[in-house]
Amino acid sequence: MSPSAKRPKLAGRAFYESLGSPSIHQAWRLLSRSFLPPSQQSSLLAYTPMLHARLHKETQSYRDHHFQPIRTSSSNPPTDSEAYLDGNPTYDRPLIVQFCANDPDDFLQAAKHVAPYCDAVDLNLGCPQGIARKGHYGSFLQESPNLIHSLISTLANSLDIPVTAKMRILDTKEDTLRYAKLLLVAGASWIAVHGRRREQKGHETGLADWSIIRYLRKNLPKETVIFANGNILGYEDLDQCLQKTGADGVMSAEGNLCDPGIFAGEEGRREGEKRGEYWIGNDGRGGWRMDA
């Protein structure tokens, strides 16, 4: 089907299942998928880097630099033969494009530029960095529930593809539950939950609290799709996270950057060794080559 053709809009678990119920999310894309057999690569649901909604809406050069679905401007939906990099149906799907935003119209117009080339658009409510504080986006929207509701509901009501949201936990499990409900009531098809508070960054990062994600799983409707994020440093953490949180899937960013084969486990390391990208020493321990 051509990316310009209008697809039926699904939401929530129906949308999740339409993608094959992928059990893993990740922020790094093509390399991570390459360590899995072709039949399993669609189990990796990838996110783009966080894009700035206002800049994406207003500036052609920003769009061309940060999201390249075709060789020319992404303002005109392509035919299948014009597919290029981002969202290419041959090797870069399923794909979610994530934005930071604090204005509903900016968010909607930016989302319309990428909608023909991805499976959903995500509102990043997790970024804890100083630039997010200065720009009033990411986790610094936590104190603006009406704005968050408007951002999500605008896309849920006006975009042809689903909108999702990534959040951080709050100070208490009860506050976190209320926050999650806000996102879902506004129209988020699913939520990705980072088990750290906004203040947990840099030297104060600490461990993610999986128990609060488990609390959400127990207290939100069963049909709610939840992805857990935090403490994913190795392949063995994936199943442990799923078991302890009850989440539908796992998201990893930093762990994946350290280990591009994290989602493939031993099979990925063997593939990396075969390609000269992973070495194993005399002691049986190994690591990824930076010069590969």
C-alpha positions, 0 to 999 in steps of 0.5 A: 500500500502506498504511504499516501493511501489512508489507512484505517485508524486503530487505537490502544490494544487494537493498534498494538496488536496490528503491529504484531504485539511487539514486546520490545521498544528501542531508541536505536534502530537499524543496527539493533534490528540487524542482529535479529533474524529477518523474521524477528526484526518487526518485534523491535518497535523503534522511536526516532530521536525527539523532534521539536514540534514547532521547528518541525512545523515552521522550518523546511530545513529542520524537517529535511535535516531531521527526518528524511522519508524521501529524497525530496521534501516530506511535504508531499506523500511519496509513492512506494518507489520514492521511499528513502530513509526514515520510515522506509517500509522495507527496513524501518518499520514499525516506527514511531516519531516522537516530538516535544511540544507545548502548543497543540497546533504546533504538535498537530501540524508537525505530526501531519508532516510525518504521519504518512511515513510512520505508525504513530506519533509520540508526545515525549513527556519524559525529557528531564534536561535543562533545555526542556525546563527552559523550553517548557516541554518534556517532563516539565509539562507535568504541572500543566495537566490541561495543556497535556490533555489538549496536546494529546486530544488534539492529535487523537481527534485530528490525526489519521494515525494514533498518538502515544505518550512517554511519561516519568513516574511522580513522587507517589504511586497514586499521583503516577496513576492519576497522571497515567489516567490523564494521558489515556483519557486524553486519547493516548493509545498507549503509555511508555513509563520511565520508572524514574522521577524527573529529578533522577538524572546525571549523578542522581540517576539511581535505579528505576522503580519497577514497582510503580509500573507494576502498580499501574498495571494492576490499577489501569484497565486490562486493555491498557498497553504499557511499556516499561523503561529503566534498568535495562542494561542487558538481555537478561533484564528484558524478561525480568522487567516484563515479569516484575512489571507486568508490562506489555513491552520494554523500552531501552535507550542507554542500554541499547546504545552500549549494546546494540545487540541487547535485544538479540542476546547471545544470538546477536553477539554471535552475529556480531562476532561473525561480522567482525563487530564483536570480539571474545577474549581468551577469558570468554568475555567480550565486547563491541568494537568501536572501530567496526 
